[in-house]
Amino acid sequence: TILLTNGENKILFDPYLARYDKNAFDFYHFNYDDIDAIFITHPHLDHFADISFFARRAKCPIYVNKRGIETARKNGLNMSRFKELQPNDSNICEKK
């Protein structure tokens, strides 16, 4: 997991829970209210297995490629915040 922050924006990349790495940050007790976006770089199991946990807690958009969208849909996740990443997307996290 990478948490990228610039002081006012927070973006999570490939979040996962500590059960895969005992030295990992404890995301079970993390405050998700101020996360602006979650990015899944690719929907392999090690990047996507815990996305339902994060989707329930964070209220931000979740960006993933087309295969990730299909995987999320197939696994019955709420698709309302999933956004499909397209090649050359830019400014997708701009605040309105």
Secondary structure, DSSP 8 states (H G I E B T S, - for coil): -EEEE-SS-EEEES---GGG-TTS--GGG---TT--EEE-S---HHHHTTHHHHHHH--S-EEE-HHHHHHHHHTT--GGGEEE--TT--STT---
